[in-house]
């Protein structure tokens, strides 16, 4: 499935920020010239090549307006939770997740506070993209081999203290009849 320009840009930005890691936090550029590292330059040029109708700065304004990015005063572009969700959605769009080889299921439960409802919404979308099914409110299950991706999503959304993940085995009634 072909990604839209917005999704592809957000995914490239997500990868760039992940690669740069914590080092980018200490940088505080004052202008686009400060930002014009080789990575940014190649990202900007790749965008311009794909979409001649809009300028790069118009596209950045569009992303800010949609709530995908923010640029705090004197800092570099940062993805918002909504932007992270859109980037992860772009990465996993059309992915066919393999079934778990051990036949077990992944179950997760969460209790994400109301003040983090935007993150909760983005996390739900990530679960859907990972092919989870809603069992009941805040309880999701999957038979797919997505445990590592699930753990990454929990970490990326900073939800470690709100999410419990279980690997469970389904036992059929015919298998346990007559056992103590």
N, C-alpha and C positions, 0 to 999 in steps of 0.2 A: 504494500500500500504506500503510495507516494505521500510524503509529508508536505503540508502547506509551508510557505515561506516563514510564517510566524513560528510554527512548531519547530522547524529546522533551526531557525536562529536561536530560539530559546534553548534547544538542546545543545547547540554549539556553545552558547554562553554558559550553560550549566556545566558542561565538560571543562570549559576554560577555567571557571571559578573553582571547580573541584581540583583541577590540576595545580592551580596556583596555591590553593589551600589557605592556610592562615596568613601567609606572607602578604596577600593583597590587603589585609586589614590595616597593616602598618603603613601602607602607601596612602598618601593623600594628595592626589594630583589636583591641580587647580584648573586645568583646561583639557580640551580634547587632545591637544598636542602632548600633554603629559600622559594621556592614556594610550597614545599611538605606539604601543609596543608592537613588535612583530606579530604577536598573536592577534591583537586588536586590528592591526592593519589588514592582515589576511582575512579576518572575519568580515570587516567592512567591505573589502574588495569583493569577497565572495558574494555578499549580499547585493552589492551594486550590480554585479554581473547578472544575477538572477532576476533582479527587479529594477529595471531602469525607470519605471514610472514614478517612484518616490525617492526622495533623497534619504540618505542614512539618518540624518537628524530628524526628519519627519517620521521615520519608522520608529526611532527611539521615543519620540513624543507619543506616538500611537501606543507603544508598549507601556509607557508610564500611565497614559490615560486608561488603558485596560486593566491596570493594576498588576501587570506581570513583572515589572522592574521598578526600582526606586534608585534615585541618585541623591543620597544625603549630601548636604552642602559640603563641598570640598573633598568628597570621596568618589570612589569609582562605582560603576553600576553594580547593583545587587539584585538578585532574584528575590521576589516576594514569595510567600508560601503559595500563592496562586500561580506564580511563574514557575516555581519548582514543580507543582502539580502538572502544569501544562507541558513542561519539558519532559517529565517522566512519562506522561501520557503519549507524547510524541515518540519517545524511545520504544515504548512497548506496543504501540499501535500495530495491530496485525500480527503480533507475535503468537505463535502456537506453542503453548506451554506443554511439555511432555508430562505424562502421568508419572506419579511416584512409582518407582520400581518395587518398593517394599509393600505396596498395597495400603499403606497407612494414609491417614488424612492429617492435614494441618488444621488446627482450630485456633482461632484467636478471639480474645474478648478484650474490650477496651472500655474505659470510662474516662473520656476526655472532657475536662471542665468546660463550662459554657463560655468562659472568656477566651477559649481557644477554639471556638466553633468553626472558624475559617480553616484552621488546620485539620479539624475533624472532618470537614467536608472534603478537603483535598486528600486526606488519608483514605476516606471511603472510595474516592475515585481511583486511587492507586490500587486498592484491593480489588475493585471491579476489573481493572486492567490486568491484574495478576490472576484473573479467572476465579476469584473467590465467589462464593454464593452466600447470601444472607440466610442464616439459620433462624435467628431471631434478633431483636434489637441489640446491636453492639456485639453480636456473636456471628462470626464468619467461618466458613469451612472451605477447604480446597483439597481435591485429590491430585492436584498438579504438583510438579517438582519445583516449587517456588519459595522454599523456606529461606534460602539465602537472600533472594530479592525482597522477601517480606521483612527480614531483619534489617536490610539496607533501608527500606522505606521507613520503618520505625525509627531508625537512627537519623535518617535525613530530615524527618519531621520533628525530631527531638521529642519522641513520645515514649521513651524507654520506661518511664515510671507510670505510664497509663495503660500499657498494653501487655497482656499475658499471651504467650504463644505456647501451644501444646501440639505434640505429635501424637496422634491417637490411632488406635487400631480398632476397627469395627469387628465386633464378635456377633455372629449370627446365633439366634436362639437354638438352632439345631446343634451348634457346636458346644453349648454349655449345658444342655439338658443332661441330668444325671450326674453332674459334677457337684462337689461340695462347695 
